[in-house]
Amino acid sequence: MNLRRCSLFVVLAFGLSLHLSGAAEPEKKPAPADGTKPAPPGEKESGKTAAAEFTDPEEAFKGIPRDVMQDLRPGSRKMEDAVVKASQIVAKNVETKMATLKFTVANIEKFNRDDAPGVTRYRVHGMLEKIRAGGAYFNLNLMAVPDVSEDDKIAKLKTGDKVTFTGKVSNGEITARTTAELHIDLMDAKIK
């Protein structure tokens, strides 16, 4: 008992001395000369948010509770509720971020957007892949809508080609039929 009190006293005394000396506090940057507030962590000094880029679709699963992941297994009676919860987390994790994703071309289709009916765009769908995360299996469904400047490169692609796209994630969600599916869509993507 006496040893515990002594150890606790030493820890408290050490913590107090660190606090009083200022060693425990993080280094502070000086305020900008123009009088604005310094940029919060994760933002550039110019005030623009630094877009986090990811390359592994499984990063979308970060932060999904284990019980929710288990409920995404085929045959789960709680799958519908788990899809809603997991999809919200996936959207927060990936939407509006930049991503560089590799996939094998399943098909390419032309389409016209409602807001630009005279502009023909392409959708490049990746082949469905199976991945495992958190004890559940998912179908991985990747799609890219390339920037119109990439049309010449897209015209040369065919089914089975391996391609790498970099673009902003416009949609990240989990859906479920019999098996849960992770969908990640890139908009205005560039071929690497």
N, C-alpha and C positions, 0 to 999 in steps of 0.2 A: 504494500500500500504506500509506504513512504517513497519507494522508488518511482511509482507512478506520479505522485505529486511533484517530485523533483524533476521528472522528465517533462511534465506538463509546464512547470515553471520555466524550464530552459527553452522550450518551444515558444511560449508566450513572450519571454524576454527577447529572444532572437527576432521574432516577428515585430515586436515593438521597436527594436533598434533599427530594423530595416525600414520600417515606416517613417521613423523620425529622421533617418539619414536620406530618405528619398530614393533609395536604391530599388525599392519594390515598385515604384511608379514607372510606367512606360515613358520613353522619351517623347517629348512634345515638340511638334514642329512650330516654328514661329508663324504668326498670322501673316497672310499675304499683305503686301504693301498697299494694295488698293482698298483695304478696309473690309473686304468680304471675308466670310468665314472660311477656314481651311476645309479642303475636300474631305468628306468622310471616307473611312476605309472602303476600298472597292471602286472608288471613283478617281478619275484622273484629275490633275490640278486644274485643267481647263473647265472642269465642271461637268464634262460628259461622262456618262457611266461607261466603265470599261466592260465590254461584253465578254462574259466568260465563254470560252470555247470548249467543247467536249468532242471526243472522238469515239467513245464507247457507249453504245445505246443503253447498256446496263446502268449507266450513271443516272438514268431516269428513275430507277428504283430507290435511290437514296432517301432514307427517312420514312419509308413505308413500314409501319409496324409489322412485326413477325406474324401476329395473329391475322392481320389483313392479308398478308402474302399467302398464308396457309388456306385462307378462305377463297383464294383465287384458283385453287386446284380443281381439276375436273370433278364433277359430282358433288361439290360442296353446296349445301343448302343455303349458305350465306353469300354465294358468289355475286349476286346482284348488288348487295350493299357494299361488298368489298370492292367491286369495280368502281363504284361511285367514289369511295374514299381514296382508293389508290390513284384513280384518274386525276383527282384534284392535286395530289402530291406530284404526280408526273408532270402535270401542266406547269406547276410552280418551278419544278426542277429544270425544265428544258425550253419552254416557250419563250420566245424573243432572244434566246441565246444563239450564238454562232456555233455551228457544228460542222465537223468534217467527218463524213461517213462513207464507208466503202461497202458496195454491194454488187451483186450480179444482176444484170438487167433481165427482168421477166418480160416486160412489154413496154412499148412507148406509144402514147396516144396523143393526138392533137385535140385541143379544145379552145374555146373562146370564153373569156371571162365576161360576166354580165356588165362590168363597168368599162370594158373595152371590147365591144363586139367585133370590131374590125381587125383585132390583133390576134393572130393564131399563136397559141402557146403549146408547149409540150409538157406532158407528165411522164416521168420515167419511174416505173414501178420496179422495186427490187424483188427478187425471188424470196418467197416465204422461207424464213429460217426458224429453226427451233432453238430456243435458248432456255437456260434454267437460272432462276434467281429466287432466293429465299425459300427454296424447297418446292417451288412451283415451276411448271413448264409453261413457256409462252411462245406463241408464234410472233416472230418479229416481222413487222410490215413497214418497210421504208419506202418513201416516195420523195422525189425531187421535182420541182417545177423550175427548170433552168431559166436563167436570165435570157432575154431575147437575143443578146449578143452571142449566145452559145449555140444558136440554131444550126450553124454549119457543122459543128462538132456533133450535135445530137443526130443530125441526118445520117451520120456515118455509123452510129451505134446500132447494134442488133442484139437480139435475144442471146443471152449467155455471156455477153461482154462484161468484164469486171471494170467498174468505174468508181471514182472517188469524187464526191461532190462536197463543196463547202457552201453553206448558205445559212440563212436565219431560219430557225425553227418556227414555223407558223402554227403547228399543231403537234401536241404531244398528249396522248391519251391511252387508256386501257379500255378495251371492249371485251366482251365475252359472248361466245355462243356456247360451244361445248368446251372449248379451250380458250383461255385468256389470250388476248393479243395486245402487243405493244405497238402503237402506231406513232411514227415520227415522220413529219412532213417538212421538207426544206423548201423555202420560197426564194426565188431569184438566185438560184444556186449557180455556182461556177464549177466547171470541170477542172480538176487538178491534174 
